[in-house]
Amino acid sequence: MIAFILLAAQEGGGQVAEIARTFGVDWAHLAAQTISFSIVCAVLYKFAYRPVLAMLEERRQQIALGLANAEKIKAELDKTESQRREVMAQAYAQAAHAMEEARIAAAHVRQEEIQKAIAAAEQIVIKARESAMLDHDRMLAELKREVGRLVVQTTSTVTGKILTPEDHRRLAEETAKQVAA
């Protein structure tokens, strides 16, 4: 393209040559500067612009990767939070179940202790009755002996005679039979 412009300018014709003269264009310098500028653009493109573009692309990829990782982390965090809630719900359920089992066990132990206390009380009552029966029997035996002794003494006083051991025994037996009836 530059070659066409130069050709048109050398032919001396036309408006382009007149505009170029008006602005003081030196075609040789313009061509040299255009070539120098093209070389500088090519060098900058190869050594500056392409690495900057590569670095920008790498940064874009890193940002995209970071956003993807952030999304993964957020998803994992949400999953972990839901698992935590689930574990807490299970823990609350297990705690409630354990408390209910403890209440049942406590009621069972309380019932057993009540039964043991009732059995112990019944044993005490039975022993007290047995003891009362033994005391009653002992007192009854003492009473019989005392009554027998009194009967023998009264009989010997009333009859005025001395009773033999055989008489004492016979009178005691008869009195015991009468008291028992």
TIRO-2110 file (N, C-alpha, C; in Angstrom, 1 decimal):
// TIRO-2110
0.8, -1.2, 0.0, N, 1, A
0.0, 0.0, 0.0, CA, 1, A
0.9, 1.3, 0.0, C, 1, A
1.9, 1.2, 0.8, N, 2, A
2.8, 2.3, 0.8, CA, 2, A
3.4, 2.5, -0.6, C, 2, A
3.7, 1.4, -1.2, N, 3, A
4.3, 1.5, -2.6, CA, 3, A
3.3, 2.3, -3.5, C, 3, A
2.0, 2.1, -3.4, N, 4, A
1.1, 2.8, -4.2, CA, 4, A
1.0, 4.3, -3.9, C, 4, A
1.1, 4.6, -2.7, N, 5, A
1.1, 6.0, -2.3, CA, 5, A
2.4, 6.7, -2.8, C, 5, A
3.5, 6.0, -2.7, N, 6, A
4.8, 6.6, -3.2, CA, 6, A
4.7, 6.7, -4.7, C, 6, A
4.2, 5.8, -5.4, N, 7, A
4.0, 5.9, -6.8, CA, 7, A
3.1, 7.0, -7.2, C, 7, A
2.1, 7.2, -6.5, N, 8, A
1.1, 8.3, -6.9, CA, 8, A
1.8, 9.6, -6.6, C, 8, A
2.6, 9.7, -5.5, N, 9, A
3.2, 11.0, -5.2, CA, 9, A
4.3, 11.3, -6.2, C, 9, A
5.0, 10.3, -6.7, N, 10, A
6.1, 10.6, -7.7, CA, 10, A
5.5, 11.0, -9.0, C, 10, A
4.4, 10.5, -9.4, N, 11, A
3.9, 10.9, -10.6, CA, 11, A
3.5, 12.4, -10.6, C, 11, A
3.5, 12.9, -9.5, N, 12, A
3.3, 14.3, -9.4, CA, 12, A
1.9, 14.8, -9.7, C, 12, A
1.1, 13.9, -9.7, N, 13, A
-0.2, 14.4, -10.1, CA, 13, A
-1.2, 14.3, -9.0, C, 13, A
-2.0, 15.1, -9.1, N, 14, A
-3.2, 15.1, -8.4, CA, 14, A
-3.2, 15.8, -7.0, C, 14, A
-4.2, 15.5, -6.4, N, 15, A
-4.5, 16.1, -5.2, CA, 15, A
-3.5, 15.6, -4.1, C, 15, A
-3.1, 14.4, -4.1, N, 16, A
-2.3, 13.8, -3.0, CA, 16, A
-1.0, 14.6, -3.0, C, 16, A
-0.4, 14.8, -4.2, N, 17, A
0.9, 15.5, -4.2, CA, 17, A
0.7, 16.9, -3.7, C, 17, A
-0.4, 17.6, -4.0, N, 18, A
-0.6, 18.9, -3.6, CA, 18, A
-0.8, 19.0, -2.1, C, 18, A
-1.5, 18.0, -1.5, N, 19, A
-1.7, 18.0, -0.1, CA, 19, A
-0.4, 17.7, 0.6, C, 19, A
0.4, 16.8, 0.0, N, 20, A
1.7, 16.5, 0.6, CA, 20, A
2.6, 17.7, 0.6, C, 20, A
2.6, 18.4, -0.5, N, 21, A
3.4, 19.6, -0.5, CA, 21, A
2.9, 20.7, 0.5, C, 21, A
1.6, 20.8, 0.7, N, 22, A
1.1, 21.7, 1.6, CA, 22, A
1.5, 21.4, 3.0, C, 22, A
1.5, 20.2, 3.4, N, 23, A
1.9, 19.8, 4.8, CA, 23, A
3.4, 19.5, 4.9, C, 23, A
4.1, 19.6, 3.8, N, 24, A
5.6, 19.4, 3.9, CA, 24, A
6.0, 18.0, 4.0, C, 24, A
5.4, 17.1, 3.3, N, 25, A
5.7, 15.7, 3.5, CA, 25, A
6.9, 15.4, 2.6, C, 25, A
7.9, 14.7, 3.3, N, 26, A
9.0, 14.2, 2.5, CA, 26, A
8.8, 12.7, 2.4, C, 26, A
8.6, 12.3, 1.2, N, 27, A
8.3, 10.9, 0.9, CA, 27, A
9.3, 9.9, 1.4, C, 27, A
10.5, 10.2, 1.3, N, 28, A
11.6, 9.3, 1.6, CA, 28, A
11.6, 9.1, 3.2, C, 28, A
11.5, 10.2, 3.9, N, 29, A
11.5, 10.1, 5.3, CA, 29, A
10.2, 9.4, 5.8, C, 29, A
9.1, 9.7, 5.1, N, 30, A
7.8, 9.0, 5.5, CA, 30, A
7.9, 7.5, 5.3, C, 30, A
8.5, 7.1, 4.2, N, 31, A
8.7, 5.6, 4.0, CA, 31, A
9.6, 5.0, 5.0, C, 31, A
10.7, 5.7, 5.4, N, 32, A
11.7, 5.2, 6.3, CA, 32, A
11.0, 5.1, 7.7, C, 32, A
10.2, 6.1, 8.1, N, 33, A
9.6, 6.1, 9.4, CA, 33, A
8.5, 5.0, 9.4, C, 33, A
7.8, 4.8, 8.3, N, 34, A
6.8, 3.8, 8.3, CA, 34, A
7.4, 2.4, 8.5, C, 34, A
8.5, 2.2, 7.8, N, 35, A
9.2, 0.9, 8.0, CA, 35, A
9.7, 0.7, 9.4, C, 35, A
10.3, 1.8, 10.0, N, 36, A
10.8, 1.7, 11.4, CA, 36, A
9.7, 1.5, 12.3, C, 36, A
8.5, 2.1, 12.1, N, 37, A
7.4, 1.9, 13.0, CA, 37, A
6.9, 0.5, 12.9, C, 37, A
6.8, 0.0, 11.6, N, 38, A
6.4, -1.4, 11.4, CA, 38, A
7.3, -2.4, 12.2, C, 38, A
8.6, -2.1, 12.1, N, 39, A
9.6, -3.0, 12.8, CA, 39, A
9.4, -2.9, 14.3, C, 39, A
9.2, -1.7, 14.8, N, 40, A
9.0, -1.5, 16.3, CA, 40, A
7.7, -2.2, 16.7, C, 40, A
6.7, -2.1, 15.9, N, 41, A
5.4, -2.8, 16.2, CA, 41, A
5.5, -4.3, 16.2, C, 41, A
6.3, -4.8, 15.2, N, 42, A
6.5, -6.3, 15.2, CA, 42, A
7.3, -6.7, 16.4, C, 42, A
8.4, -6.0, 16.8, N, 43, A
9.2, -6.4, 17.9, CA, 43, A
8.3, -6.3, 19.2, C, 43, A
7.6, -5.2, 19.3, N, 44, A
6.8, -5.0, 20.5, CA, 44, A
5.7, -6.1, 20.6, C, 44, A
5.1, -6.5, 19.5, N, 45, A
4.1, -7.5, 19.4, CA, 45, A
4.7, -8.8, 19.9, C, 45, A
5.9, -9.1, 19.4, N, 46, A
6.5, -10.4, 19.7, CA, 46, A
7.0, -10.5, 21.1, C, 46, A
7.7, -9.4, 21.6, N, 47, A
8.4, -9.5, 22.9, CA, 47, A
7.6, -8.8, 24.0, C, 47, A
6.6, -8.0, 23.8, N, 48, A
5.9, -7.3, 24.8, CA, 48, A
4.4, -7.7, 24.8, C, 48, A
3.8, -7.5, 23.7, N, 49, A
2.3, -7.6, 23.7, CA, 49, A
1.9, -9.1, 23.9, C, 49, A
2.6, -10.0, 23.2, N, 50, A
2.2, -11.4, 23.3, CA, 50, A
2.5, -11.9, 24.7, C, 50, A
3.6, -11.6, 25.4, N, 51, A
3.7, -12.1, 26.8, CA, 51, A
2.7, -11.5, 27.7, C, 51, A
2.4, -10.2, 27.5, N, 52, A
1.4, -9.5, 28.3, CA, 52, A
0.0, -10.2, 28.1, C, 52, A
-0.3, -10.5, 26.8, N, 53, A
-1.6, -11.2, 26.5, CA, 53, A
-1.5, -12.6, 27.2, C, 53, A
-0.4, -13.3, 27.1, N, 54, A
-0.3, -14.6, 27.7, CA, 54, A
-0.5, -14.6, 29.2, C, 54, A
0.1, -13.5, 29.8, N, 55, A
0.0, -13.3, 31.3, CA, 55, A
-1.4, -13.0, 31.6, C, 55, A
-2.1, -12.2, 30.8, N, 56, A
-3.5, -11.9, 31.1, CA, 56, A
-4.4, -13.1, 31.0, C, 56, A
-4.1, -13.9, 30.0, N, 57, A
-4.9, -15.2, 29.8, CA, 57, A
-4.6, -16.1, 31.0, C, 57, A
-3.4, -16.2, 31.4, N, 58, A
-3.1, -17.0, 32.6, CA, 58, A
-3.8, -16.5, 33.8, C, 58, A
-3.8, -15.2, 34.0, N, 59, A
-4.5, -14.6, 35.1, CA, 59, A
-6.0, -14.9, 35.0, C, 59, A
-6.6, -14.8, 33.8, N, 60, A
-8.0, -15.1, 33.6, CA, 60, A
-8.3, -16.6, 34.0, C, 60, A
-7.4, -17.5, 33.6, N, 61, A
-7.6, -18.9, 34.0, CA, 61, A
-7.5, -19.1, 35.5, C, 61, A
-6.5, -18.4, 36.1, N, 62, A
-6.3, -18.5, 37.5, CA, 62, A
-7.6, -18.0, 38.3, C, 62, A
-8.1, -16.9, 37.8, N, 63, A
-9.3, -16.3, 38.4, CA, 63, A
-10.5, -17.3, 38.2, C, 63, A
-10.6, -17.8, 37.0, N, 64, A
-11.7, -18.8, 36.7, CA, 64, A
-11.5, -20.0, 37.6, C, 64, A
-10.3, -20.5, 37.8, N, 65, A
-10.0, -21.6, 38.6, CA, 65, A
-10.3, -21.3, 40.1, C, 65, A
-9.9, -20.0, 40.5, N, 66, A
-10.2, -19.6, 41.9, CA, 66, A
-11.7, -19.5, 42.1, C, 66, A
-12.5, -19.0, 41.1, N, 67, A
-13.9, -19.0, 41.3, CA, 67, A
-14.5, -20.4, 41.3, C, 67, A
-14.0, -21.3, 40.5, N, 68, A
-14.5, -22.6, 40.5, CA, 68, A
-14.2, -23.3, 41.9, C, 68, A
-12.9, -23.0, 42.4, N, 69, A
-12.6, -23.6, 43.7, CA, 69, A
-13.4, -23.0, 44.8, C, 69, A
-13.7, -21.7, 44.7, N, 70, A
-14.6, -21.0, 45.6, CA, 70, A
-16.0, -21.7, 45.6, C, 70, A
-16.5, -22.0, 44.4, N, 71, A
-17.8, -22.6, 44.3, CA, 71, A
-17.7, -24.0, 45.0, C, 71, A
-16.6, -24.8, 44.7, N, 72, A
-16.4, -26.1, 45.3, CA, 72, A
-16.4, -26.0, 46.8, C, 72, A
-15.6, -25.0, 47.3, N, 73, A
-15.5, -24.8, 48.7, CA, 73, A
-16.9, -24.5, 49.3, C, 73, A
-17.6, -23.6, 48.6, N, 74, A
-18.9, -23.2, 49.1, CA, 74, A
-19.8, -24.5, 49.2, C, 74, A
-19.8, -25.3, 48.1, N, 75, A
-20.6, -26.5, 48.1, CA, 75, A
-20.2, -27.4, 49.2, C, 75, A
-18.9, -27.6, 49.4, N, 76, A
-18.4, -28.5, 50.5, CA, 76, A
-18.8, -27.9, 51.8, C, 76, A
-18.7, -26.6, 52.0, N, 77, A
-19.2, -26.0, 53.2, CA, 77, A
-20.6, -26.2, 53.5, C, 77, A
-21.4, -26.0, 52.4, N, 78, A
-22.9, -26.3, 52.6, CA, 78, A
-23.1, -27.8, 52.9, C, 78, A
-22.4, -28.7, 52.3, N, 79, A
-22.5, -30.1, 52.6, CA, 79, A
-22.1, -30.4, 54.0, C, 79, A
-21.0, -29.8, 54.4, N, 80, A
-20.5, -30.0, 55.8, CA, 80, A
-21.5, -29.4, 56.8, C, 80, A
-22.1, -28.3, 56.5, N, 81, A
-23.1, -27.7, 57.4, CA, 81, A
-24.4, -28.6, 57.5, C, 81, A
-24.8, -29.1, 56.3, N, 82, A
-25.9, -30.0, 56.4, CA, 82, A
-25.6, -31.3, 57.2, C, 82, A
-24.4, -31.8, 57.0, N, 83, A
-24.0, -33.0, 57.8, CA, 83, A
-23.9, -32.7, 59.3, C, 83, A
-23.4, -31.5, 59.6, N, 84, A
-23.4, -31.1, 61.0, CA, 84, A
-24.8, -31.0, 61.6, C, 84, A
-25.7, -30.4, 60.8, N, 85, A
-27.1, -30.4, 61.3, CA, 85, A
-27.7, -31.8, 61.5, C, 85, A
-27.4, -32.6, 60.5, N, 86, A
-27.9, -34.0, 60.6, CA, 86, A
-27.3, -34.7, 61.8, C, 86, A
-26.0, -34.5, 62.1, N, 87, A
-25.3, -35.2, 63.2, CA, 87, A
-25.9, -34.6, 64.5, C, 87, A
-26.1, -33.3, 64.5, N, 88, A
-26.7, -32.7, 65.7, CA, 88, A
-28.1, -33.2, 66.0, C, 88, A
-28.9, -33.4, 64.9, N, 89, A
-30.3, -33.9, 65.1, CA, 89, A
-30.2, -35.3, 65.6, C, 89, A
-29.3, -36.1, 65.1, N, 90, A
-29.1, -37.5, 65.5, CA, 90, A
-28.7, -37.5, 67.0, C, 90, A
-27.8, -36.6, 67.3, N, 91, A
-27.3, -36.5, 68.7, CA, 91, A
-28.4, -36.1, 69.7, C, 91, A
-29.3, -35.1, 69.2, N, 92, A
-30.4, -34.8, 70.1, CA, 92, A
-31.4, -35.9, 70.2, C, 92, A
-31.6, -36.7, 69.1, N, 93, A
-32.5, -37.8, 69.2, CA, 93, A
-31.9, -38.9, 70.1, C, 93, A
-30.6, -39.2, 70.0, N, 94, A
-30.0, -40.2, 70.9, CA, 94, A
-30.1, -39.7, 72.3, C, 94, A
-29.8, -38.4, 72.6, N, 95, A
-29.9, -37.9, 73.9, CA, 95, A
-31.3, -38.1, 74.5, C, 95, A
-32.3, -37.8, 73.7, N, 96, A
-33.7, -37.9, 74.1, CA, 96, A
-34.0, -39.4, 74.4, C, 96, A
-33.5, -40.2, 73.5, N, 97, A
-33.7, -41.7, 73.7, CA, 97, A
-33.0, -42.2, 75.0, C, 97, A
-31.8, -41.7, 75.2, N, 98, A
-31.1, -42.1, 76.4, CA, 98, A
-31.8, -41.6, 77.6, C, 98, A
-32.3, -40.4, 77.6, N, 99, A
-33.0, -39.8, 78.7, CA, 99, A
-34.3, -40.6, 79.0, C, 99, A
-35.0, -41.0, 78.0, N, 100, A
-36.2, -41.8, 78.1, CA, 100, A
-35.8, -43.2, 78.7, C, 100, A
-34.8, -43.8, 78.2, N, 101, A
-34.3, -45.1, 78.8, CA, 101, A
-33.9, -44.9, 80.3, C, 101, A
-33.3, -43.8, 80.6, N, 102, A
-32.9, -43.5, 82.0, CA, 102, A
-34.1, -43.4, 82.8, C, 102, A
-35.1, -42.7, 82.3, N, 103, A
-36.3, -42.5, 83.1, CA, 103, A
-37.0, -43.9, 83.4, C, 103, A
-37.0, -44.7, 82.3, N, 104, A
-37.7, -46.0, 82.4, CA, 104, A
-36.9, -46.9, 83.4, C, 104, A
-35.5, -46.8, 83.3, N, 105, A
-34.7, -47.6, 84.2, CA, 105, A
-34.9, -47.1, 85.6, C, 105, A
-34.9, -45.8, 85.8, N, 106, A
-35.1, -45.2, 87.2, CA, 106, A
-36.5, -45.7, 87.7, C, 106, A
-37.5, -45.6, 86.9, N, 107, A
-38.8, -46.1, 87.4, CA, 107, A
-38.8, -47.6, 87.7, C, 107, A
-38.1, -48.4, 86.9, N, 108, A
-37.9, -49.8, 87.2, CA, 108, A
-37.2, -50.0, 88.5, C, 108, A
-36.1, -49.3, 88.7, N, 109, A
-35.3, -49.4, 89.9, CA, 109, A
-36.1, -49.0, 91.1, C, 109, A
-36.9, -47.9, 90.9, N, 110, A
-37.7, -47.4, 92.0, CA, 110, A
-38.8, -48.5, 92.4, C, 110, A
-39.4, -49.1, 91.4, N, 111, A
-40.4, -50.1, 91.6, CA, 111, A
-39.7, -51.3, 92.3, C, 111, A
-38.5, -51.7, 91.9, N, 112, A
-37.8, -52.8, 92.5, CA, 112, A
-37.5, -52.5, 94.0, C, 112, A
-37.1, -51.2, 94.2, N, 113, A
-36.8, -50.8, 95.6, CA, 113, A
-38.0, -50.8, 96.5, C, 113, A
-39.2, -50.4, 95.9, N, 114, A
-40.4, -50.4, 96.6, CA, 114, A
-40.8, -51.8, 96.9, C, 114, A
-40.6, -52.8, 96.0, N, 115, A
-40.9, -54.2, 96.2, CA, 115, A
-40.0, -54.7, 97.3, C, 115, A
-38.7, -54.3, 97.2, N, 116, A
-37.8, -54.8, 98.3, CA, 116, A
-38.2, -54.2, 99.7, C, 116, A
-38.6, -53.0, 99.7, N, 117, A
-39.0, -52.4, 101.0, CA, 117, A
-40.3, -53.1, 101.5, C, 117, A
-41.2, -53.4, 100.6, N, 118, A
-42.4, -54.1, 101.0, CA, 118, A
-42.1, -55.4, 101.5, C, 118, A
-41.2, -56.1, 100.8, N, 119, A
-40.8, -57.5, 101.3, CA, 119, A
-40.1, -57.4, 102.6, C, 119, A
-39.2, -56.4, 102.8, N, 120, A
-38.5, -56.2, 104.1, CA, 120, A
-39.6, -55.9, 105.2, C, 120, A
-40.5, -55.0, 104.9, N, 121, A
-41.5, -54.7, 105.9, CA, 121, A
-42.4, -56.0, 106.2, C, 121, A
-42.7, -56.8, 105.2, N, 122, A
-43.4, -58.0, 105.5, CA, 122, A
-42.6, -58.9, 106.4, C, 122, A
-41.3, -59.0, 106.1, N, 123, A
-40.5, -59.9, 106.9, CA, 123, A
-40.4, -59.4, 108.3, C, 123, A
-40.3, -58.0, 108.5, N, 124, A
-40.3, -57.5, 109.8, CA, 124, A
-41.6, -57.8, 110.5, C, 124, A
-42.8, -57.6, 109.8, N, 125, A
-44.1, -57.9, 110.4, CA, 125, A
-44.1, -59.4, 110.8, C, 125, A
-43.7, -60.3, 109.9, N, 126, A
-43.7, -61.7, 110.2, CA, 126, A
-42.8, -62.0, 111.4, C, 126, A
-41.6, -61.4, 111.5, N, 127, A
-40.8, -61.7, 112.6, CA, 127, A
-41.4, -61.1, 113.9, C, 127, A
-42.0, -59.9, 113.8, N, 128, A
-42.7, -59.4, 114.9, CA, 128, A
-43.8, -60.3, 115.4, C, 128, A
-44.6, -60.8, 114.5, N, 129, A
-45.7, -61.7, 114.9, CA, 129, A
-45.1, -63.0, 115.5, C, 129, A
-44.0, -63.5, 114.9, N, 130, A
-43.4, -64.7, 115.5, CA, 130, A
-42.9, -64.4, 116.9, C, 130, A
-42.2, -63.2, 117.0, N, 131, A
-41.7, -62.8, 118.3, CA, 131, A
-42.9, -62.6, 119.3, C, 131, A
-44.0, -62.0, 118.8, N, 132, A
-45.2, -61.8, 119.7, CA, 132, A
-45.8, -63.2, 120.1, C, 132, A
-45.8, -64.1, 119.1, N, 133, A
-46.3, -65.5, 119.4, CA, 133, A
-45.4, -66.2, 120.4, C, 133, A
-44.1, -66.0, 120.2, N, 134, A
-43.2, -66.7, 121.1, CA, 134, A
-43.4, -66.0, 122.5, C, 134, A
-43.5, -64.7, 122.6, N, 135, A
-43.7, -64.0, 123.8, CA, 135, A
-45.0, -64.5, 124.5, C, 135, A
-46.0, -64.5, 123.6, N, 136, A
-47.3, -65.0, 124.1, CA, 136, A
-47.3, -66.4, 124.7, C, 136, A
-46.6, -67.3, 123.9, N, 137, A
-46.5, -68.7, 124.3, CA, 137, A
-45.7, -68.7, 125.6, C, 137, A
-44.6, -67.9, 125.7, N, 138, A
-43.8, -67.9, 126.9, CA, 138, A
-44.6, -67.4, 128.1, C, 138, A
-45.3, -66.3, 127.8, N, 139, A
-46.1, -65.7, 128.9, CA, 139, A
-47.2, -66.6, 129.3, C, 139, A
-47.8, -67.3, 128.3, N, 140, A
-48.8, -68.3, 128.7, CA, 140, A
-48.3, -69.4, 129.5, C, 140, A
-47.1, -69.9, 129.1, N, 141, A
-46.5, -71.0, 129.9, CA, 141, A
-46.2, -70.5, 131.3, C, 141, A
-45.7, -69.3, 131.4, N, 142, A
-45.4, -68.7, 132.8, CA, 142, A
-46.7, -68.6, 133.6, C, 142, A
-47.7, -68.1, 132.8, N, 143, A
-49.0, -68.0, 133.5, CA, 143, A
-49.5, -69.3, 134.0, C, 143, A
-49.4, -70.3, 133.2, N, 144, A
-49.8, -71.7, 133.6, CA, 144, A
-49.1, -72.1, 134.8, C, 144, A
-47.8, -71.9, 134.7, N, 145, A
-47.0, -72.3, 135.9, CA, 145, A
-47.4, -71.6, 137.1, C, 145, A
-47.6, -70.3, 137.0, N, 146, A
-47.9, -69.4, 138.1, CA, 146, A
-49.3, -69.8, 138.6, C, 146, A
-50.3, -70.0, 137.7, N, 147, A
-51.6, -70.4, 138.1, CA, 147, A
-51.5, -71.8, 138.8, C, 147, A
-50.8, -72.7, 138.2, N, 148, A
-50.6, -74.0, 138.8, CA, 148, A
-50.0, -73.9, 140.2, C, 148, A
-49.0, -73.1, 140.3, N, 149, A
-48.4, -72.9, 141.6, CA, 149, A
-49.4, -72.3, 142.6, C, 149, A
-50.2, -71.3, 142.1, N, 150, A
-51.2, -70.7, 143.0, CA, 150, A
-52.3, -71.7, 143.4, C, 150, A
-52.7, -72.5, 142.4, N, 151, A
-53.7, -73.5, 142.7, CA, 151, A
-53.2, -74.5, 143.7, C, 151, A
-52.0, -75.0, 143.5, N, 152, A
-51.4, -75.9, 144.5, CA, 152, A
-51.3, -75.3, 145.8, C, 152, A
-50.9, -74.0, 145.9, N, 153, A
-50.7, -73.4, 147.1, CA, 153, A
-52.1, -73.2, 147.8, C, 153, A
-53.1, -72.8, 147.0, N, 154, A
-54.4, -72.5, 147.5, CA, 154, A
-55.0, -73.9, 148.0, C, 154, A
-54.8, -74.9, 147.2, N, 155, A
-55.4, -76.2, 147.5, CA, 155, A
-54.7, -76.7, 148.8, C, 155, A
-53.4, -76.5, 148.9, N, 156, A
-52.8, -77.0, 150.1, CA, 156, A
-53.2, -76.2, 151.3, C, 156, A
-53.5, -74.9, 151.2, N, 157, A
-53.9, -74.0, 152.2, CA, 157, A
-55.4, -74.4, 152.6, C, 157, A
-56.2, -74.6, 151.6, N, 158, A
-57.6, -75.0, 151.9, CA, 158, A
-57.7, -76.4, 152.5, C, 158, A
-57.0, -77.3, 152.0, N, 159, A
-57.1, -78.7, 152.5, CA, 159, A
-56.3, -78.9, 153.8, C, 159, A
-55.4, -78.1, 154.0, N, 160, A
-54.6, -78.2, 155.2, CA, 160, A
-53.6, -79.3, 155.2, C, 160, A
-53.4, -79.9, 154.1, N, 161, A
-52.5, -81.0, 154.1, CA, 161, A
-51.3, -80.7, 153.2, C, 161, A
-50.3, -81.4, 153.3, N, 162, A
-49.1, -81.2, 152.5, CA, 162, A
-49.2, -82.1, 151.3, C, 162, A
-49.1, -81.5, 150.1, N, 163, A
-49.3, -82.2, 148.9, CA, 163, A
-47.9, -82.8, 148.5, C, 163, A
-48.0, -84.0, 147.9, N, 164, A
-46.8, -84.6, 147.4, CA, 164, A
-46.5, -84.1, 146.0, C, 164, A
-45.3, -84.4, 145.6, N, 165, A
-44.9, -83.9, 144.3, CA, 165, A
-45.9, -84.5, 143.2, C, 165, A
-46.4, -85.7, 143.4, N, 166, A
-47.3, -86.2, 142.5, CA, 166, A
-48.6, -85.4, 142.5, C, 166, A
-49.1, -84.9, 143.6, N, 167, A
-50.3, -84.1, 143.7, CA, 167, A
-50.0, -82.8, 143.0, C, 167, A
-48.9, -82.2, 143.2, N, 168, A
-48.5, -80.9, 142.6, CA, 168, A
-48.6, -81.1, 141.0, C, 168, A
-48.0, -82.2, 140.5, N, 169, A
-48.0, -82.4, 139.1, CA, 169, A
-49.4, -82.6, 138.5, C, 169, A
-50.2, -83.4, 139.2, N, 170, A
-51.6, -83.6, 138.8, CA, 170, A
-52.4, -82.4, 138.8, C, 170, A
-52.3, -81.6, 139.8, N, 171, A
-53.1, -80.3, 139.9, CA, 171, A
-52.6, -79.3, 138.8, C, 171, A
-51.3, -79.3, 138.6, N, 172, A
-50.8, -78.3, 137.6, CA, 172, A
-51.3, -78.7, 136.2, C, 172, A
-51.4, -80.0, 135.9, N, 173, A
-51.8, -80.5, 134.6, CA, 173, A
-53.3, -80.2, 134.5, C, 173, A
-54.1, -80.4, 135.5, N, 174, A
-55.5, -80.1, 135.4, CA, 174, A
-55.8, -78.6, 135.2, C, 174, A
-55.0, -77.8, 135.9, N, 175, A
-55.2, -76.4, 135.8, CA, 175, A
-54.8, -75.9, 134.4, C, 175, A
-53.7, -76.5, 133.9, N, 176, A
-53.2, -76.1, 132.5, CA, 176, A
-54.3, -76.4, 131.5, C, 176, A
-55.0, -77.6, 131.7, N, 177, A
-56.0, -78.0, 130.7, CA, 177, A
-57.2, -77.1, 130.8, C, 177, A
-57.5, -76.6, 132.0, N, 178, A
-58.7, -75.8, 132.1, CA, 178, A
-58.4, -74.4, 131.6, C, 178, A
-57.1, -73.9, 131.8, N, 179, A
-56.7, -72.6, 131.3, CA, 179, A
-56.6, -72.6, 129.8, C, 179, A
-56.2, -73.7, 129.3, N, 180, A
-56.0, -73.8, 127.8, CA, 180, A
-57.3, -73.8, 127.1, C, 180, A
-58.3, -74.4, 127.8, N, 181, A
-59.7, -74.5, 127.1, CA, 181, A
-60.3, -73.2, 127.2, C, 181, A
END
